[in-house]
Amino acid sequence: MIIVNLDVMMAKRKISSNELAEKIGITPANLSVLKTNKGKAIRFSTLNKLCKELKCMPGDILDYQDKGDEENDD
């Protein structure tokens, strides 16, 4: 299972959801989907913009946890 730690990086950089969404060109609602781990996918272009704005690496935002056999694994 992929875990999105976007809220952690945002807190470290002291940036609000609305401010970050505006800077990377996505809606606050879409950013919220990412932050709450409800997203099914993320575009590399969005990940690139997040990393650039937050001055971090993809691994600072994304984490992997083995949850065993998941019913919704694709």
ABEGO torsion letter per residue (X at the ends): XBBBAAAAAAAAAGBBAAAAAAAAGBBAAAAAAAAAGABABBBAAAAAAAAAAAGBBAAAABBBBBAEBBAABX
